[in-house]
Amino acid sequence: MLAHLLDVLPAFLVASVILAALPGPATALFLHRSVRDGRKAGLAAVVGNEIGICGWTLAGGGGLSILLTANHWLSLALHVVGAAIMIWLGISAWRSAKHPTDMAVALPPRGRTPAAAFRAALVSIAANPKAAAFGIVVLPQFLPTSGPVLPTLLVLAAIQLVIDTSWCVGIVLAADRARNVLSRTHIRQRIERAMGAILVALGLGLAADA
């Protein structure tokens, strides 16, 4: 196991960093929640996202990749659901920009709490094609073709989780530091509309791929 890990680790680290750094629905969601709802909401979204990332990694290494490759309709359903979720999140962000509220209130309204951010991220990552592609297509290439697979899978999943979490937390903290400027009503509205448009575009792109 150790010899195999040492062989595949350099390439796996590169792949994990690329996955984390590629902009996508999760990045837009972190920025949107952090600027609108604060650092706690942004970090809660990261937690939800990382649970989903870990789930895709373990599922892909555990054989889901074989199932989705063999079943065209299941793969198509994943893309359609992912597209619908992205479009729904984008429309929600666009609509919230039309109703500015005081971002400094002690008790955020329903839908803007850390729990709501966690749920949104968890639902989003469940149908995120980037995370699914990594777990289903990329990760299995780093697993041994003979001998025990589970120990290697767990180690690689843990490494990916650390890398992705570090990157996502950095995004949230950077957005939180700039929040005083970004939370001004006219700027926030433009950001939310931009994030909403990006999410809708990602959803439409995913639907077109399907």
Long-range contacts (C-beta under 8 A, 24 or more apart in sequence): 1-144, 1-147, 1-148, 1-151, 1-152, 4-144, 4-147, 4-152, 5-152, 5-155, 5-156, 8-142, 8-156, 9-159, 11-142, 12-142, 12-156, 12-159, 12-160, 13-159, 13-163, 15-134, 15-138, 15-142, 16-159, 16-160, 16-163, 16-164, 17-163, 17-167, 19-130, 19-131, 19-134, 19-138, 19-160, 19-164, 20-163, 20-164, 20-166, 20-167, 20-168, 21-167, 22-130, 24-128, 24-130, 24-202, 25-86, 25-89, 25-124, 25-128, 25-130, 25-199, 25-202, 26-121, 26-124, 26-125, 26-128, 26-130, 26-131, 26-168, 27-171, 28-195, 28-198, 28-199, 28-202, 29-89, 29-120, 29-121, 29-124, 29-195, 29-199, 30-121, 30-168, 30-171, 30-172, 30-175, 31-171, 31-175, 31-191, 31-195, 32-93, 32-191, 32-192, 32-195, 32-196, 33-117, 33-120, 33-121, 34-171, 34-172, 34-175, 34-176, 34-179, 35-175, 35-178, 35-179, 35-182, 35-183, 35-188, 35-191, 35-192, 36-96, 36-103, 36-112, 36-183, 36-188, 36-192, 37-103, 37-108, 37-112, 37-113, 37-114, 37-117, 38-103, 38-108, 38-176, 38-179, 39-172, 39-173, 39-176, 39-179, 40-114, 41-108, 41-112, 41-113, 41-114, 41-116, 41-117, 42-117, 42-171, 42-172, 42-175, 42-176, 43-114, 43-169, 43-172, 44-114, 44-115, 44-117, 44-118, 44-121, 45-117, 45-118, 45-120, 45-121, 45-172, 46-121, 46-165, 46-168, 46-169, 46-172, 47-118, 47-121, 48-117, 48-118, 48-119, 48-120, 48-121, 48-122, 48-124, 48-125, 49-121, 49-122, 49-124, 49-125, 49-164, 49-168, 50-161, 50-164, 50-165, 50-168, 51-122, 51-125, 52-121, 52-122, 52-124, 52-125, 52-126, 52-128, 52-131, 53-125, 53-131, 53-135, 53-160, 53-161, 53-164, 54-157, 54-161, 55-126, 56-125, 56-128, 56-131, 56-132, 56-134, 56-135, 56-136, 57-134, 57-135, 57-139, 57-153, 57-156, 57-157, 57-160, 57-161, 58-135, 58-153, 58-157, 59-135, 59-136, 60-132, 60-134, 60-135, 60-136, 60-137, 60-139, 60-140, 61-135, 61-139, 61-140, 61-143, 61-149, 61-153, 61-156, 61-157, 62-153, 64-135, 64-136, 65-135, 65-136, 65-137, 65-140, 68-136, 69-136, 76-210, 78-127, 78-129, 78-132, 79-129, 79-206, 79-207, 79-209, 79-210, 80-207, 80-210, 81-127, 82-127, 82-128, 82-129, 82-132, 82-203, 82-206, 83-203, 83-204, 83-206, 83-207, 83-210, 84-127, 84-203, 85-123, 85-124, 85-126, 85-127, 85-203, 86-124, 86-127, 86-199, 86-200, 86-202, 86-203, 86-206, 87-199, 87-200, 87-203, 87-204, 87-207, 88-203, 89-120, 89-124, 89-196, 89-199, 89-203, 90-195, 90-196, 90-197, 90-198, 90-199, 90-200, 90-201, 90-202, 90-203, 91-196, 91-200, 92-196, 93-192, 93-193, 93-195, 93-196, 93-199, 94-192, 94-193, 94-196, 94-197, 94-200, 95-196, 96-192, 97-188, 97-189, 97-190, 97-192, 97-193, 97-196, 98-189, 100-185, 100-188, 100-189, 103-179, 103-183, 103-188, 129-206, 129-209, 134-160
